[in-house]
Amino acid sequence: MHFSKKTLILGGAILSLAAVNTATPVAAQKKSAASVPKPFTAQEKSEGAKYHPEILKEFGGAMQSPQTAYVVRVGKGIAVQSGLGNAESDFTVTLLNSPVNNAFAIPGGYVYITRQLVALCNSEAEMAGVLGHEVGHTAARHSQKRQKNATLANILGVGGSILGAVIGDSGGLLGALGGGLKQYSGTFAQLFSLKYSRGQEEEADDYGIRYLSKAGYDPSALSSMLNSLALQTAVDVRVAGMGDNRVPEWASTHPDPAKRVVRAANGAKAYPVNSVRKADSHLAAINGMLYGDDPAQGVVEGQEFLHPLIKLKFAAPTGFGMQNGTEAVSINGNSGKAIFSQGNFTGDRQAYVAAAFKSVSGQNMSIPVGDIRQTTVNGIPAFYSSTIVNTQQGAREVTVFAYEWGGNVGYHFVTITAANSSPFNTMFSSMARLSDSQAAAIKPRKLRVVTVAKGDTLSTLSARMAYTSLQTERFRALNGFSTNQNVTIGQKVKIVTY
């Protein structure tokens, strides 16, 4: 989480791969993937170039690491199979410094994948399948079709809107009670924050499978990647405290990942048999890569958020999940939603609260600032204000709780709950400064590739995962292991260490 501006934009909630589809006959799959798309137009290239710098800001920036050249090479190699450009140089592939499993593409030849999703892939072919799927969305011009279905509730204007979401929008990872916090502004929202339909996801899968085959990879690699993603989704759900039966917002439209895995596997049978996956070279390329939160952006550890550079920490209430974004931290649970971010504080508390309300209400809405009360939290001067807003779902209480950090900087929560509900009081009072030694103790996690030796078991390898919970489940997801699958001597597997 970087703190650089007031607009609250959280990266990584639009993973179209996470949508799940019902089975479709192989013949239909082959037909939809067989059409040859028109090359990118000059207008699409111009739009892509316009949005590219903004995307880099919203999603942690382009990662410069030993893995960058590898990802770019594979991405361009699969993208050129689409026919949208005449050469690999017509495409811009970016490895994003984001700890969220995400990939997407925009018109004009711009393709993106996060380091977290690269780490989840178990072969070059799986990564190529992910990227091919996303290029498939642009080949089918799905973003244009989504824009035609956009409504005012989808396009909330600069800054996004909790309240606008509550009033009528059901999308968004940070959904307020009955709605969602939009994450992108203006036309950017039209392009990227609307969900793909099941049919569009199926079509993108078909394109991805076709591109895999054309590029000389095993076309069934997309199916195995989707299986790993399904396993990881289940882990993420449990980590976020959403229960075993609830999926994250970016997967919510399709509740059965297994069906999509089977559909992709069946679709691969329409192409010549090819076993090329390049697993060993992929694992060698990603060995040592940063995994999970980048300490420079703060880290989520269990129920705590800690930022070693700002020397700040707070704890989410029990039963609430946290996700660290580029511009803010989201906290969500059944009884309320919250975001945590930074603001410019010059001593005018009234102005600070008004700006915080405005940042989540959008240009077309106004939240009145009520009485501002002052307090102290663990030695930090603080102030807060709440107001009741009537929505289609009933009365909702919106609160700004801010901390005077010093140096013209303030940090604050914006929360939305049912009226007269106080699930975030413990979180407000948990804000504290980190000592130098506490900040220095926060270390990055790294992805490590190890060879299974004699005496190693799934249990002993899982115990080496740098987490205090769900170690076995995390290990299985990271390596794409099914429930009954075990390790074998000589096999290369991924673990996460400090």
Buried (B, 14 or more C-beta within 10 A) or exposed (E): BBBEBBBBBBBBBBBBBBBBBEBBEBEEBBEBBEEEBEBBEEEBBEBBBEBBEEBBBBBBBBBEBEBBEBBBBBBBBBBBBBBBBEEBEBBBBBBBBBBBBBBBBBBBBBBBBBBBBBBBBBBBBBBBBBBBBBBBBBBBBBBEBBBEEBEEBBBBBBBBBBBBBBBBBBBBBBBBBBBBBBBBBEBBBBBBBBBBBBEBBBBBBBBBBBBBBBBEBBBBBBBBBBBBBBBBBBBBBBBBBBEEEBBBBBBBBBEEBEBBBBBBBBBBEBBEEBEBBBBEEBBEBBBBBBBBBBBBBBBBBEBEBBBBBBBBBBBBBEEBBBBBBBBBBBBBBEBBBBBBBBBEBEEEBEBBBBBBBBBBBBEEBEBEBBEBEEEEBEEBBBBBBBBEBEBEBEEBBBBBBBBBBEEEBBBBBBBBBBEEBBBBEEBBBBBBBBEEEBBEEBEBBBBBBBEBEEEBEBEEBBEBBBBEEBBBBBBBBBBBBEEEEEBEEEEBBBBBEE
